Every structure is written in C-alpha cells, then in structure tokens.
C-alpha cells in the first residue's frame, strides 16, 4: 500500500534522510524505531507532504505521490497523529472530532462520532471541554480519535505515548491494538521499542537517516537492536 524508495530529505543544507526505503502492505503494522534525531519524524513528514524530498519516491497503491501537499495526501486515506498532537485548543472535544469527519476513500464510514467516543470513554465525559482544558493523555486520545474520524486506511502515529502517565500509556496501546485488529494499517513511532514491537508485524530502525535494521518484529536481533537504540 505504502512504498518509500530511496528517499533523501534535507533541512536546508543538513542531509537528514539517506536513501531510505520501506514497504507497508495494506492491513499491516510497521514500527519505526531509532534514537532521537535519527530521522523518524522527517521520514513521516516526507511521506505526509510537509517536506519535499530531493530524491526518491513515495508511492501509494503503486501511484507516485512524492511531494503532494498534505491535504491531498490525507484524502488518500492516511490519518496522521503528529508529535505534539495538533488539536485545536479553541474548539471543544466534539468540535475537534466532527470537523475532521468524512468518509474514507472508498466511501466507508466505519468510524463515527459514537464509535470514537465508545473507544475513548474519557472523551465522552469531556465532550464540551475545550481542547486546552484536557490533560496530555486526553489530548492524545482526541488526536487519535480525530484521525479515525477520517476513516483512514493507514494511521500514522508519531511519538504515540510521549510524556504520558503510565495508566494513560497502557490505554493508548490498548486502543492501538484495537485499531490494528480492525484492519487499519498502522505506522507507529514511540520510544518504548518493546511496546512498538508488540504491536507491529515488521519494524524498521533508522540511524543517522539510514535504515540499519528491518524485518519481522518478533525476529529482530535483540542485542543488536538494544545497541542501535542505545538502551
């Protein structure tokens, strides 16, 4: 479904991604791992259209989408939960959710407001609270819920549980597992590599903007993985 081929991306003169390649088949889960500053978010932003690569290709269902604007990429069926969550603080929970509501690319509306609220009961209790009134964990739930309201084929989560309390972290991973079970493909970045591997079919490890490890999530060499991640 998603294919990245030989991607090179720069920030100014800084060469961040170097010939990155990966594949994400429909309905599968991919974990993207690496220490801070190794290019994970740059890769996601290159796929989503926020950065234009200088070389390489991004393909969706075989069609090249390299450099497409983010709004056009989103309409393909890619839901994005960015680092920092990106909710609208001046809108309440319900408004944040319904403003994103639309059918998926095949016209399906599997994810409705009621389904999102059933998945995140905390949000149902705070429906009229403004985005700025929510805790960090509630904001992350809202960001995931808003992405689901677009009825995506692929859900991209950048730093899925960063800075959240342990109980909220467990709740987020539970929901990610449920989303995966529905057949939505997922691309997940998180510092807890064990949790990522437990919720992924395959994993890719970036180091200084290059892919240095990849394979089935349950078959990666644990010692080498720990060394690459500095844990």
C-alpha positions in Angstrom: 0.0 0.0 0.0 2.7 2.5 1.0 6.1 2.3 -0.5 9.2 4.5 0.1 12.0 4.2 -2.4 15.5 5.7 -2.0 14.3 8.8 -0.1 16.7 11.7 0.5 15.4 14.6 2.5 17.2 17.8 3.7 16.6 20.5 6.2 18.5 23.3 4.5 22.0 22.0 4.0 21.5 19.2 6.5 21.1 15.8 4.8 18.7 14.0 7.2 17.3 11.0 5.2 19.7 9.0 3.1 18.3 6.5 0.6 15.5 5.3 3.0 13.3 2.5 1.7 10.5 0.6 3.3 7.2 -1.2 2.4 4.0 -1.2 4.3 1.4 -3.6 2.9 -2.3 -3.0 3.5 -3.7 -4.0 6.9 -0.2 -4.4 8.5 1.5 -2.6 11.3 5.0 -1.2 10.9 7.1 0.1 13.9 9.6 2.9 13.1 12.4 2.9 15.6 15.5 4.9 16.3 17.1 7.2 18.8 16.2 10.9 18.9 17.3 12.9 15.9 17.8 9.9 13.6 15.2 10.9 11.0 11.9 9.2 12.1 9.7 12.4 12.1 11.5 13.6 9.0 10.5 10.4 7.2 6.9 10.8 8.3 6.8 14.4 7.3 8.3 13.5 3.9 5.5 10.9 3.4 2.8 13.2 4.5 3.9 16.0 2.2 5.2 18.5 4.8 8.7 18.1 3.4 9.7 17.6 -0.2 12.4 15.0 -0.7 15.3 15.9 -3.1 15.5 12.3 -4.3 13.5 9.1 -4.2 9.8 8.3 -4.4 6.8 7.8 -2.2 4.1 5.6 -3.7 0.5 4.8 -2.6 -1.2 1.8 -4.1 1.5 2.0 -6.8 0.9 5.6 -7.7 3.6 8.2 -7.1 2.6 10.9 -4.5 6.1 12.3 -3.8 5.8 16.0 -2.8 2.0 16.1 -2.8 0.6 18.7 -0.4 -0.6 17.3 3.0 -4.3 17.8 2.3 -4.1 15.8 -0.9 -2.2 13.0 0.9 -4.7 12.9 3.7 -7.6 12.4 1.2 -5.9 9.2 0.0 -6.9 7.6 3.4 -3.9 8.4 5.6 -4.8 9.6 9.1 -2.0 11.5 10.9 -1.4 11.8 14.7 1.5 14.3 14.8 4.1 14.7 17.6 2.6 17.4 19.8 -1.0 16.3 18.9 -2.0 19.4 17.0 -5.5 19.7 18.4 -7.4 23.0 18.2 -7.4 24.5 21.7 -10.2 26.9 21.0 -12.6 24.1 19.9 -14.3 21.7 22.3 -13.9 17.9 22.1 -16.9 17.4 19.9 -15.9 20.2 17.5 -12.4 18.8 17.2 -13.8 15.4 16.2 -16.7 16.4 13.9 -14.6 18.9 11.9 -12.5 16.0 10.7 -15.4 13.7 9.9 -15.5 12.4 6.4 -16.0 9.1 4.6 -12.9 7.1 3.7 -11.6 6.9 0.1 -14.0 4.1 -0.7 -17.0 5.9 0.9 -16.9 3.9 4.1 -17.9 5.5 7.4 -16.9 2.8 9.9 -15.6 5.4 12.4 -18.4 7.7 13.5 -18.5 10.1 16.5 -20.3 7.5 18.6 -17.7 4.8 17.8 -14.8 7.1 18.7 -16.5 8.1 22.0 -17.1 4.4 22.8 -13.4 3.8 22.1 -12.4 6.7 24.3 -14.9 7.0 27.2 -12.8 9.8 28.7 -13.6 12.0 25.7 -17.4 11.3 26.0 -17.2 12.6 29.6 -15.5 15.8 28.4 -17.4 16.4 25.2 -17.9 20.2 25.9 -14.5 20.8 27.3 -12.1 23.0 25.2 -9.0 21.4 23.8 -6.9 23.5 26.2 -8.7 22.1 29.2 -7.7 18.5 28.5 -4.8 16.6 30.0 -1.9 15.5 27.8 -3.3 12.0 27.7 -6.8 13.2 26.8 -5.4 15.4 24.1 -3.6 12.4 22.6 -6.8 10.4 22.7 -8.5 13.3 20.9 -5.8 13.5 18.3 -6.2 9.7 17.6 -10.0 10.0 17.6 -9.9 12.9 15.1 -7.6 10.9 12.8 -10.0 7.9 13.0 -13.0 10.2 12.0 -11.4 10.5 8.6 -11.9 6.7 8.2 -8.3 6.1 7.2 -6.7 3.0 5.6 -3.5 3.9 7.3 -3.0 5.6 10.7 0.4 7.2 11.3 1.3 7.9 15.0 4.4 9.9 15.7 5.5 9.5 19.4 2.3 7.7 20.3 2.8 7.9 24.1 5.4 10.6 24.7 5.1 12.3 28.1 2.0 10.4 29.2 1.3 8.8 32.6 1.7 5.0 32.8 -2.1 4.4 33.0 -2.7 6.5 30.0 0.1 4.9 28.1 -1.5 1.5 28.7 -4.8 2.8 27.5 -3.3 4.2 24.3 -1.6 0.9 23.5 -4.8 -0.9 24.1 -6.6 1.3 21.6 -3.7 1.0 19.0 -4.2 -2.8 19.3 -7.9 -2.5 18.7 -7.4 -0.3 15.7 -4.9 -2.7 14.3 -7.4 -5.5 14.8 -10.0 -3.7 12.6 -7.7 -4.0 9.6 -6.4 -0.4 9.5 -2.7 -0.3 8.7 -0.5 1.5 11.3 2.8 3.2 11.3 3.9 3.8 14.8 6.8 5.7 16.3 7.4 5.5 20.1 10.4 5.4 22.4 9.1 2.2 24.1 10.5 -0.1 21.5 9.2 -3.2 23.3 5.6 -1.9 23.1 6.1 -0.9 19.4 7.4 -4.4 18.6 4.5 -6.0 20.4 2.0 -4.1 18.2 3.8 -4.4 14.9 4.2 -7.0 12.2 7.5 -5.5 11.0 10.0 -2.9 12.2 12.5 -0.5 10.6 15.4 1.0 12.6 16.8 4.3 11.5 20.3 5.5 12.4 21.7 8.8 11.1 19.0 8.9 8.5 19.7 5.4 7.1 17.8 2.1 7.5 20.2 -0.1 9.6 17.8 -2.9 10.6 14.5 -4.1 9.4 12.5 -7.3 9.5 9.7 -9.2 11.2 9.1 -7.6 14.6 9.4 -10.8 16.6 12.6 -11.9 14.8 14.9 -8.8 15.1 18.2 -9.5 17.0 17.5 -8.2 20.5 21.2 -7.4 21.3 21.8 -5.5 18.1 18.5 -3.7 18.5 19.4 -2.6 22.0 22.8 -1.4 20.8 21.3 0.6 17.9 18.7 2.2 20.2 21.2 2.9 23.0 19.2 1.1 25.6 
